[in-house]
Amino acid sequence: MNAPAIVTNQDFIAKQDDIECAIREVQRLFDDGDLARARHLARRVYNEAVQASDLANKAKVSEELRAKARLLRANAVRIESLCTISIADYVDDAQAKGMMPKKGRPNNISVGNIFTLDDLGMSPKQLHEARALRDHVRTQPGFIDAVIQTQLDQGLEPSRAAVKHAIGTKTASKEDRGDNLYQTPIEGIRTLMARERFLPIVLEPSCGRGAISGPMGEAGYDVILSDLNDYATADRHGELQHVADFLSLTRDQVLGWTGGDDFDLVTNPPYGDVLNGYIAHALKRIKPRKMALLLNLNFLCGHTSEDRKLARETASRIIVHVRRLPMMHRDGWEGKEATSQMNTMWLIWERDAEGGYSGPAVTEYADYEDYASGPVMSPLGWADVVRAGEIPIEEDDEDFTRETPRVAMEDRVAEFRAAAEAFVAARDSVTMVELRKALSVRQLLAEALIADLIERGLILTPDGDGWCLRALPGGIQPYPAQVDDEGYAQALVLVRKTGKASAAMLQKAMQIRWYTANAHVERMERDGVVSAKNAAGRRQVLA
């Protein structure tokens, strides 16, 4: 098999120069009135421009050349559309003068004077489409340029299909688009909520008029609303949105809004030049536990932007809509509804234990019609979340307070420990899925119970296939397991020095597993060093 040819910047520049020359020739033919030849050449130029832009997205050419390829494609669409409109006028004029039959070949037109659509290189269907485009441009001057500019602003490649599709719908100019608000279809957010669960608090930093926050609020989420523009959008409790530029927003500000609780982020971000920086700011500065963005599928293709690379390489999941979502019409649009030509996806990031994000992303596929009437998932419980301070970029969680006590993971483990022990003792082996189903617990709690059982020597570590967890012969061993005295002594020093009796604090300071740290704290309670937990789930250092 031959190796693929390497395309250099010089090769690509030469190809673009050829296309530019061809576009100028089309313009010359058009100006001279040679419409048939102009349209024929324009169609060829368009196809060459499409190939060039596709090649630019695949080859390692400079971003400047990629941008030029998109503009050449836009110019090709524009000149071909103008030729098509002029031919529609030419045909109508010829038919009115009796030089061309309207249908069939009327007897009152001499054979010698007849010319047909074939002579113009156009089919009846193409003529119908040409007239539709011509009529639309008459009612909306600048329509073609508006369609092309909209495609460019949304990160799409201009195409003749986009112009054809936009006929019958009002395409806004850049001035008309104003705040660039395009409401998210309900089908998109329902698909996301049916497949993904989020923390009870969700940040929507480009809330618009509530197309995302409304359905999420109905599902039980507390959605923190913010937008660059004041739409007076309110959440389910009647609290109005914040007015803030997301690119200037900090994590500390968001934590101020949430009362110190960690949060997820869900939004349909603004497209165009700001998109890459918007996502990078969220990943580097805002750092939500999970982030889901509704994006054009083309986001995964090409682009040398470091921000774009960061976004692609750190995503966890891609949920591709196999069916195009309904058209996201501009805010205030009251015209004819249309179907969308944009292929979309939910791109999802999840923060890891170190406070960063990492891939590679797993691709999934979803048909929104499958979720049109079914249930959506409720928010995660507080037992499944961490405090905002438990990621590296923030202070320790003990500095935060809550009016309502949250059930800590150690309490959840203690609650289900006896049931987990009984389930394991009754079988020769157990898998994570079996434990989850038997106890009806979430994945995080099941993992914590498995780790607890391993820590206390009740089950062995996973076998060769990495899934099956084998129960030890002889049944359940006594609890608690023996605690490392040296580690316990170190834990005592830390607790007395800091004045904090927190398993999370010991885990971080000593670089040990949470269950070992918790065993140290429980031993301190038995030894009278720390108190039992109060109503807020906190302990006092007594000695």
C-alpha positions in Angstrom: 0.0 0.0 0.0 1.4 3.4 -1.0 1.9 5.9 1.8 -0.5 8.9 1.7 0.9 12.0 0.0 2.1 14.7 2.4 0.5 18.1 1.6 2.8 21.0 2.4 1.8 24.6 2.9 3.3 25.5 -0.5 1.2 22.8 -2.2 -1.9 24.1 -0.6 -1.1 27.7 -1.5 -0.8 26.7 -5.1 -4.1 24.9 -5.0 -5.8 28.0 -3.5 -4.3 30.2 -6.1 -5.8 28.0 -8.8 -9.2 28.3 -7.2 -8.9 32.1 -6.9 -8.0 32.3 -10.6 -11.0 30.1 -11.5 -13.4 32.3 -9.4 -12.1 35.4 -11.3 -12.8 33.6 -14.6 -16.3 32.8 -13.5 -16.9 36.4 -12.6 -15.6 37.5 -16.0 -18.0 35.1 -17.8 -20.8 36.3 -15.6 -20.1 39.9 -16.3 -20.0 39.1 -20.1 -23.4 37.5 -19.9 -22.1 34.0 -20.7 -24.3 32.5 -18.0 -24.3 28.9 -19.0 -20.5 28.7 -19.1 -20.2 30.8 -15.9 -22.6 28.5 -14.0 -20.9 25.3 -15.4 -17.4 26.6 -14.3 -18.8 27.9 -11.0 -20.1 24.4 -10.1 -16.6 22.9 -10.9 -15.0 25.6 -8.8 -17.3 24.9 -5.9 -16.4 21.2 -5.9 -12.7 22.1 -6.0 -13.2 24.5 -3.1 -15.0 21.8 -1.1 -12.1 19.4 -1.7 -9.6 22.1 -0.7 -11.4 22.9 2.6 -11.8 19.2 3.4 -8.1 18.7 2.8 -7.3 21.7 4.9 -9.1 20.1 7.8 -7.2 16.8 7.4 -3.7 18.0 6.5 -1.3 19.8 8.8 -1.5 23.2 7.1 -1.5 26.5 9.0 -4.6 28.0 10.5 -4.3 30.9 8.2 -4.6 28.6 5.2 -7.5 26.8 6.8 -9.3 30.1 7.2 -8.5 31.1 3.6 -9.9 27.7 2.4 -13.2 28.5 4.2 -13.4 31.9 2.6 -12.7 30.5 -0.9 -15.5 28.0 -0.4 -17.7 30.9 0.7 -16.8 32.8 -2.5 -17.5 29.8 -4.6 -21.0 29.4 -3.0 -21.7 33.1 -3.6 -20.7 33.2 -7.3 -22.5 30.0 -8.1 -25.7 31.3 -6.5 -25.5 34.5 -8.4 -25.1 32.6 -11.7 -28.1 30.3 -10.8 -30.3 33.3 -10.1 -29.3 35.0 -13.3 -30.2 31.9 -15.3 -33.6 31.8 -13.7 -34.2 35.4 -14.9 -32.8 34.5 -18.3 -35.2 31.5 -18.7 -38.2 33.5 -17.6 -37.4 36.2 -20.1 -36.8 33.7 -22.9 -40.2 32.0 -22.2 -41.9 35.4 -22.1 -40.5 36.2 -25.5 -41.4 32.8 -27.0 -37.8 31.7 -27.4 -38.2 28.8 -25.0 -41.1 26.5 -24.2 -42.7 26.6 -20.8 -43.9 23.0 -20.9 -43.3 20.7 -23.8 -42.9 22.4 -27.1 -45.8 24.6 -28.0 -46.9 24.7 -31.7 -46.6 28.5 -31.9 -42.8 28.3 -31.4 -40.7 27.5 -34.4 -38.2 24.7 -34.1 -35.4 26.9 -35.2 -35.9 29.4 -32.4 -36.2 26.9 -29.5 -33.5 26.3 -27.0 -34.0 24.1 -24.0 -32.8 23.7 -20.4 -30.3 21.1 -21.7 -28.6 23.9 -23.6 -28.1 25.7 -20.3 -27.0 22.6 -18.5 -29.9 22.7 -16.1 -32.7 20.2 -15.2 -36.3 21.2 -14.5 -35.7 20.5 -10.8 -32.7 22.8 -10.8 -34.7 25.5 -12.5 -37.4 25.3 -9.9 -34.7 25.6 -7.1 -33.1 28.5 -9.0 -36.4 30.4 -9.2 -37.0 29.8 -5.5 -33.6 31.2 -4.6 -34.2 34.2 -6.9 -37.6 35.0 -5.4 -36.2 34.7 -1.9 -33.3 37.1 -2.7 -35.8 39.6 -4.1 -37.7 39.7 -0.8 -34.6 39.5 1.3 -31.6 41.4 -0.3 -28.3 40.2 1.1 -29.8 36.7 1.9 -27.0 34.7 0.3 -24.3 36.7 2.2 -26.3 36.3 5.4 -26.5 32.5 5.1 -22.8 32.3 4.3 -21.8 34.5 7.2 -24.0 32.5 9.6 -22.3 29.3 8.5 -18.9 30.8 9.1 -19.9 32.2 12.5 -21.1 28.8 13.6 -17.9 27.1 12.6 -19.5 25.4 9.6 -18.2 25.1 6.1 -20.4 27.3 3.7 -22.2 25.1 1.2 -24.8 25.3 -1.6 -26.9 22.9 0.6 -27.0 25.5 3.4 -28.3 28.1 0.9 -31.0 25.8 -0.4 -32.0 24.8 3.1 -32.3 28.4 4.3 -34.9 29.3 1.6 -38.2 29.7 3.4 -36.6 30.6 6.7 -35.3 34.1 7.6 -31.5 34.1 8.0 -30.3 36.9 10.1 -27.5 39.3 9.3 -24.7 39.7 11.8 -26.4 42.9 13.0 -29.8 41.1 13.3 -28.3 38.2 15.2 -27.4 40.6 18.0 -26.7 38.6 21.1 -26.3 35.4 19.1 -29.0 33.6 21.2 -30.2 30.4 19.7 -32.5 28.4 22.1 -31.6 24.8 22.8 -34.3 22.3 21.6 -36.1 20.4 24.4 -35.2 17.2 22.6 -31.5 17.9 23.2 -31.6 18.5 26.9 -34.0 15.6 27.6 -31.6 13.3 25.8 -28.8 14.5 28.1 -30.8 14.2 31.3 -31.9 10.7 30.4 -28.4 9.5 29.9 -26.4 11.6 32.4 -26.8 12.5 36.1 -25.4 15.7 37.6 -24.8 17.2 41.0 -27.8 18.9 42.6 -26.3 22.3 41.8 -25.7 23.0 38.1 -24.2 26.2 36.6 -25.7 27.4 33.4 -23.4 30.3 32.4 -25.1 31.1 29.0 -28.7 30.7 30.2 -30.5 32.8 27.7 -34.2 32.5 28.3 -34.0 29.2 30.2 -34.2 26.5 27.5 -31.8 24.3 29.4 -32.4 25.5 33.0 -36.2 25.1 32.8 -36.2 21.4 32.1 -33.4 20.8 34.5 -35.2 22.7 37.2 -38.3 20.6 36.6 -36.2 17.5 37.1 -35.1 18.7 40.6 -31.9 20.5 39.9 -31.0 23.8 41.4 -29.6 25.7 38.4 -27.4 28.7 38.9 -28.2 31.1 36.1 -25.9 33.5 34.5 -25.5 35.2 31.1 -23.6 38.1 29.5 -27.0 39.7 28.8 -29.8 40.3 31.2 -32.8 38.3 30.0 -34.4 38.4 33.5 -34.5 34.6 33.4 -35.5 33.1 36.8 -34.8 29.7 38.3 -37.5 27.4 39.7 -37.3 29.3 43.0 -37.9 32.6 41.3 -34.3 33.8 41.7 -33.2 35.9 38.8 -30.1 35.2 36.7 -26.7 36.8 37.3 -25.4 39.1 34.6 -21.7 38.2 34.0 -19.2 37.6 31.3 -18.3 34.0 31.6 -14.8 34.6 30.4 -14.2 36.9 33.4 -15.9 34.6 35.9 -13.9 32.8 38.5 -14.4 29.6 40.4 -14.5 31.6 43.7 -17.4 33.7 42.4 -19.3 30.5 41.4 -18.7 29.0 44.8 -20.0 32.2 46.3 -23.2 31.6 44.4 -23.5 27.9 45.4 -22.7 28.5 49.1 -19.4 26.6 48.8 -20.9 23.5 47.2 -19.3 21.8 44.3 -21.2 22.1 41.0 -21.6 20.8 37.5 -21.9 22.9 34.3 -24.4 22.4 31.5 -24.9 24.9 28.6 -25.2 25.5 24.9 -22.1 27.8 24.5 -21.8 30.7 22.0 -20.3 29.6 18.7 -17.9 31.5 16.5 -14.5 33.0 17.6 -15.2 32.8 21.3 -16.0 29.1 21.5 -12.5 27.7 22.0 -11.6 30.2 24.7 -15.0 29.7 26.4 -14.3 26.0 26.8 -10.7 26.4 27.9 -11.8 29.0 30.5 -14.3 26.5 31.9 -11.6 23.7 32.1 -8.8 25.8 33.5 -10.5 28.4 35.7 -14.0 27.2 36.6 -13.3 23.5 37.0 -16.8 22.0 37.4 -17.0 18.4 38.5 -18.7 17.5 35.3 -19.4 19.7 32.2 -21.7 19.0 29.3 -21.7 21.3 26.3 -24.0 21.1 23.2 -21.7 21.5 20.2 -21.5 21.1 16.5 -20.0 17.7 15.6 -17.5 19.6 13.5 -15.8 20.7 16.7 -14.0 17.4 16.7 -12.4 18.0 13.3 -9.3 20.0 12.4 -8.2 23.2 14.0 -4.7 24.0 15.4 -5.9 26.1 18.3 -4.3 24.9 21.6 -7.6 25.6 23.4 -9.4 23.3 20.9 -6.8 20.6 21.3 -7.2 20.8 25.1 -10.9 20.5 24.9 -10.8 17.5 22.6 -8.0 15.6 24.4 -9.6 16.0 27.9 -13.2 15.0 27.2 -14.6 11.9 28.8 -17.6 11.1 26.6 -19.2 12.1 23.3 -22.9 11.6 22.9 -23.7 12.0 19.2 -27.2 12.8 18.1 -27.9 10.3 15.3 -30.9 12.3 14.4 -30.5 16.1 13.8 -32.0 18.2 16.5 -34.8 20.5 15.5 -33.7 23.9 14.2 -32.2 26.2 16.8 -33.9 29.4 15.6 -32.7 32.8 16.6 -34.3 34.3 19.7 -37.4 36.2 18.7 -37.8 34.4 15.3 -41.5 34.1 14.4 -41.1 32.8 10.8 -41.4 29.4 9.2 -40.0 26.6 11.3 -37.3 24.5 9.6 -35.2 21.4 10.2 -31.6 21.7 11.1 -28.6 20.9 8.9 -26.3 20.8 11.9 -25.1 17.5 13.3 -24.7 18.0 17.1 -23.3 16.2 20.1 -23.0 16.6 23.8 -19.3 16.7 24.8 -18.8 15.8 28.4 -15.8 16.3 30.7 -15.4 14.8 34.2 -12.9 16.1 36.8 -10.5 13.5 38.2 -9.1 13.1 41.7 -6.2 15.4 40.9 -8.6 18.2 39.9 -7.9 17.9 36.1 -9.6 16.4 33.1 -8.3 13.5 30.9 -9.4 11.5 27.9 -9.7 9.6 25.7 -13.4 10.2 25.1 -15.8 7.3 24.7 -18.3 7.8 21.9 -21.9 7.0 22.4 -24.9 7.5 20.1 -28.4 8.7 21.0 -31.7 9.2 19.1 -33.7 11.9 20.8 -37.0 10.3 19.9 -36.1 7.4 22.3 -36.3 9.9 25.1 -39.3 12.0 24.0 -41.7 10.8 26.7 -39.6 8.6 29.0 -38.3 9.6 32.4 -35.1 11.6 33.0 -32.7 10.9 35.8 -32.9 12.8 39.0 -29.9 14.7 40.5 -27.2 12.8 42.4 -27.7 12.6 46.1 -25.4 14.6 48.5 -23.9 11.3 49.6 -22.4 10.9 46.2 -20.7 14.2 46.0 -17.6 15.9 47.4 -17.2 19.3 48.9 -15.8 22.0 46.6 -12.7 22.2 48.7 -11.7 18.6 48.0 -10.2 19.4 44.7 -6.6 20.7 44.6 -7.4 24.3 43.5 -9.4 25.1 46.6 -9.0 25.1 50.4 -10.0 22.1 52.7 -13.7 21.4 52.9 -13.7 21.9 56.7 -13.8 25.6 56.1 -17.3 25.4 54.6 -20.5 25.2 56.5 -24.0 24.0 55.7 -27.3 24.5 57.4 -28.4 21.0 56.5 -26.0 18.2 57.5 -24.9 16.1 54.6 -24.5 12.3 54.9 -20.8 11.5 54.6 -19.6 8.6 52.5 -18.3 6.8 55.6 -21.8 6.9 57.1 -23.3 5.5 54.0 -20.7 2.7 54.0 -21.5 2.0 57.7 -25.2 1.9 56.8 -24.8 -0.8 54.1 -21.8 -2.6 55.6 -23.8 -5.4 57.2 -25.9 -6.0 54.1 -22.7 -6.1 52.0 -21.0 -8.6 54.4 -24.1 -10.8 54.3 -24.2 -10.7 50.5 -20.5 -11.6 50.1 -20.6 -14.3 52.7 -23.4 -16.2 50.9 -21.4 -16.7 47.6 -18.1 -17.8 46.2 -17.5 -14.7 44.2 -19.1 -11.3 43.6 -19.0 -8.6 40.9 -19.5 -4.9 41.3 -22.7 -5.1 39.2 -24.1 -7.9 41.4 -23.5 -5.9 44.5 -25.1 -2.8 43.1 -28.2 -4.7 42.1 -28.5 -6.6 45.3 -28.2 -3.6 47.6 -29.8 -1.1 45.1 -26.9 1.4 45.6 -25.2 3.8 43.2 -21.8 3.1 41.6 -19.8 5.3 44.0 -21.3 3.7 47.1 -20.8 0.2 45.6 -17.1 1.0 44.9 -16.7 2.3 48.5 -18.3 -0.9 49.9 -16.0 -3.1 47.8 -13.0 -1.1 48.9 -14.1 -1.4 52.5 -14.4 -5.2 52.2 -11.0 -5.4 50.6 -9.5 -3.1 53.3 -10.8 -5.4 56.0 -9.6 -8.6 54.3 -13.1 -9.9 53.6 -12.6 -10.3 49.8 -9.6 -10.5 47.6 -8.5 -8.0 45.0 -9.8 -8.4 41.4 -8.6 -11.5 39.6 -6.9 -11.6 36.1 -9.9 -10.2 34.2 -10.2 -7.2 36.4 -13.8 -7.7 37.2 -14.5 -10.7 39.5 -13.9 -10.1 43.2 -13.5 -13.4 45.0 -14.8 -14.0 48.6 -12.2 -15.4 51.0 -12.6 -19.0 52.3 -13.9 -19.2 55.9 -16.5 -16.4 55.6 -16.5 -13.0 57.2 -13.7 -12.0 59.5 -14.2 -9.8 62.6 -14.4 -6.0 62.3 -12.5 -3.8 62.7 -9.4 -4.9 61.1 -6.0 -4.2 62.8 -4.9 -0.6 62.5 -1.3 0.2 61.7 0.2 1.7 64.9 2.9 3.7 63.1 0.4 5.3 60.8 -2.0 5.9 63.7 0.7 7.8 65.6 1.3 10.0 62.6 -2.4 10.6 62.3 -2.5 11.7 65.9 0.2 14.3 65.4 -1.7 15.7 62.4 -5.0 15.9 64.1 -3.6 17.6 67.2 -1.6 20.0 65.1 -4.4 21.1 62.8 -7.2 20.8 65.3 -9.2 18.9 62.7 -10.5 15.3 62.9 -11.3 14.6 59.3 -10.6 11.4 57.3 -10.4 13.6 54.2 -7.6 15.7 55.8 -5.7 12.6 56.8 -6.1 11.0 53.4 -4.6 14.0 51.7 -1.8 14.7 54.2 -0.7 11.1 54.6 -1.4 10.0 51.0 -3.3 7.0 52.2 -6.6 5.4 51.2 -9.7 7.0 52.7 -10.7 3.8 54.5 -7.4 3.6 56.3 -7.7 7.3 57.3 -11.3 6.7 58.5 -10.1 3.8 60.6 -7.6 6.1 62.3 -10.3 8.6 63.1 -12.6 5.9 64.5 -9.8 4.6 66.6 -9.2 8.1 68.0 -12.9 8.3 68.9 -12.6 5.0 70.8 -9.4 6.3 72.5 -11.1 9.5 73.6 -8.9 11.7 71.4 -11.8 13.1 69.3 -15.5 13.3 69.9 -18.3 11.5 68.1 -19.8 13.3 65.1 -22.2 16.1 65.9 -25.4 16.9 64.0 -23.4 18.6 61.3 -21.2 15.5 60.9 -18.1 17.1 62.5 -15.8 16.0 65.3 -14.0 18.0 68.0 -10.4 17.3 69.0 -10.6 16.5 72.8 -7.0 15.6 73.7 
